[in-house]
Amino acid sequence: MAFKAKIKVTLRPSILDVQGKAAQHALENLGYSSVESIRIGKYIEVIIGEDFRAEAEQVCTEICQKLLSNPIMEDFSFELVPVN
């Protein structure tokens, strides 16, 4: 069995999101004044070939902590979906 991990990596709320601010400013210039805030992050999909959800969760947590996110500046969350 395998699981698809749908991973979201976002900057922590205390970290200034320069890309988000630039996008917000650009949207304001395009006339979208109702957009109050933008935060930009990453979306990653990983297929994990483990038979049990607990093992897939462990692998996903480890790869997020070690490679896919910066633990000083970013938070991550994920959802596991079984694949055939």
C-alpha positions in Angstrom: 0.0 0.0 0.0 1.0 3.6 -0.4 -0.1 7.0 0.8 -0.1 10.3 -0.9 1.0 13.1 1.4 -0.5 16.5 0.6 1.9 18.8 2.4 1.4 22.6 3.1 4.4 24.6 4.2 3.8 28.2 5.4 5.8 30.9 7.0 5.1 31.3 10.7 2.8 34.2 11.6 5.7 36.2 13.1 7.7 36.0 9.9 7.3 38.8 7.4 6.1 37.4 4.1 7.8 39.5 1.5 6.3 37.6 -1.5 2.8 38.0 0.1 3.3 41.7 0.6 4.5 42.1 -3.0 1.5 40.2 -4.4 -0.9 42.2 -2.2 0.5 45.4 -3.5 0.3 44.2 -7.1 -3.4 43.3 -6.6 -4.1 46.7 -5.0 -2.6 48.3 -8.2 -4.9 46.1 -10.3 -7.9 47.4 -8.4 -8.5 44.6 -5.9 -8.7 46.9 -2.8 -10.7 44.4 -0.9 -7.8 42.0 -0.6 -6.5 42.7 2.9 -3.7 40.1 3.3 -1.9 37.4 1.4 0.5 34.8 2.7 2.4 32.6 0.2 3.6 29.1 0.9 4.4 25.8 -0.7 2.2 22.8 -1.6 4.0 19.5 -2.1 2.7 16.0 -2.9 4.8 13.0 -2.0 3.9 9.3 -2.5 5.1 7.3 0.5 5.3 3.5 0.1 4.3 2.3 3.6 1.7 -0.2 4.5 0.4 1.5 7.6 -0.7 5.0 8.2 1.3 5.5 11.3 4.6 4.7 9.5 3.6 7.0 6.6 2.9 9.8 9.1 6.3 9.3 10.7 8.1 9.4 7.3 6.1 12.5 6.3 6.9 14.3 9.5 10.6 13.5 9.3 11.0 14.6 5.6 9.1 17.8 6.4 11.3 18.5 9.4 14.6 17.6 7.7 14.1 18.9 4.2 10.8 20.3 3.0 10.5 23.1 5.6 12.7 25.4 7.6 11.8 24.7 11.2 13.0 28.1 12.3 10.7 30.1 9.9 8.0 27.7 8.7 5.2 25.5 9.9 3.9 22.5 8.0 0.8 20.4 7.9 -0.2 17.4 5.9 -3.0 15.1 4.9 -2.5 11.4 4.0 -4.6 9.8 1.3 -4.4 6.1 0.5 -3.4 5.3 -3.1 -3.7 2.1 -5.0 
